[in-house]
């Protein structure tokens, strides 16, 4: 009897706070289309917590940290500076040794050195990141 291969898990990391809902959701929806057959996606937006509410702040961070720990790969939308995104990237890479694959419109010289150091790879767009992940994972 053939063993079923467990899907790899990808955490969808990227700006949410101070973004329009569509800005945070659209790329995640596209990632779902690209990856859903072969990978399990962990989308932090699946929870209905609200930023800037005292009773949600600790829950948001705790659940996101758990998702990162459960993931094999962290896929990062590095389209703008985000404290939460940067902290998740650092934690995933430095503390947990995860593969962190980012996509960004920024040329290398305009990327933050911390993002360059703690992302395993930074590619030009989501489709390129998806191809990279498909090829290597």
Secondary structure, 3 states (H helix, E strand, C coil): CCCCCCCEEEEEEECCCCCCHHHHHHHHHHHHHHHCCCEEEEEHHHCCCCCCCHHHHHHHHHHHHHHHHHCCEEEEECCCCCHHHHHHHHHHHHHCCCEEEEECCCCHHHCCHHHHHHCCEEECCHHHHHHHHHHHC
